Amino acid sequence: MPAITATAPGKVILFGEHAVVYGRPAIAAPVQQVRARAVVAAAPLRSAGELFIDAPDIGLHSFFSELASVHPMAIAIRGVMDELGLERLPACDVRITSTIPLAAGLGSGAAISVALIRALAQFLGHPLPDERVSALAFEVEKLYHGTPSGIDNTVVTYNCPVYFVKGQVLETLQPLAPFDLAIGDTGIKSPTALAVGDLRRLWQVDPATYEAIFDEVAEIVQAARQAIESGRPEHLGALMDANQACLERMGVSSPDLERLIASARLAGAAGAKLSGGGRGGNMIALVDATSTQAVAKALVENGAQRVILTTVRKSV
Ligand code: PMV
């Protein structure tokens, strides 16, 4: 059996994070500059059933049989076995590497799951369709927080911009004109589960207030979709600012994020907002040829641990 490699991109949520957990739409796009990679190779010298995982980025070197049953990789591997009706695996080595920062809102968990599920299924002779890959990765996402919307596994699996509503048929988005983003990392690791859980408690106490904010976000997302599909990305800046204001009212922003957002706007970005779970992790700024370098410099000067420049464009 030849070694099989699969990769999956990082992602950013452009509009609608958190409100998407409550049934509102969101827009997300892949980030090709960072990727997770899984390589599965036969290990003929070991006995059948022994799958060894080497994931140096997260310090994991372990046999599958030794992983806790709730470990994300155990869930992904068992998902593939159940999908294919297998009780045992051939002896193999799985190596997982990723350049996607962890717990930073860039979809690293989903990308690792998708790469692993794809590579393992293909190694076993049964490549899975995107729909099943995404569904299996969704089972792993549930581990990170109990109520994932499914947006991360979806955008990472389909590898194209998406308009996403939880539980509805996926709609891919085709930007009529490409647009550029600067992604700035606060360097603060912030598990999505915490922000999602805190917001849920606030919503439980005062549903009317938070439902109204989610409705505002839904309108922003619709306007953003129109701007993207009609080739007027210059409208997205003001919409990002409006979405950020809603996220601040949800309590999922942070002083570090707001410092980067303010510095990007001051340096010429057309708009900026946090992206993903918030509290830390990454922010995004809408830039163009004249502002990109100044915005990237301002982000670094204001504490960004790294800046990724990416373009959102039509999938090929
Ligand atoms: O995984 P993150 O940090 O990009 O956040 C996912 C987006 C949320 O809306 C906050 C949660 C979800 O499940 O959609």
Boltz pocket constraint, residues with backbone or C-beta under 6 A from the ligand:
constraints:
  - pocket:
      binder: B
      contacts: [[A, 13], [A, 16], [A, 17], [A, 18], [A, 19], [A, 20], [A, 21], [A, 104], [A, 105], [A, 106], [A, 107], [A, 147], [A, 148], [A, 149], [A, 150], [A, 151], [A, 152], [A, 190], [A, 192], [A, 196], [A, 275], [A, 276], [A, 277], [A, 278]]
      max_distance: 6.0
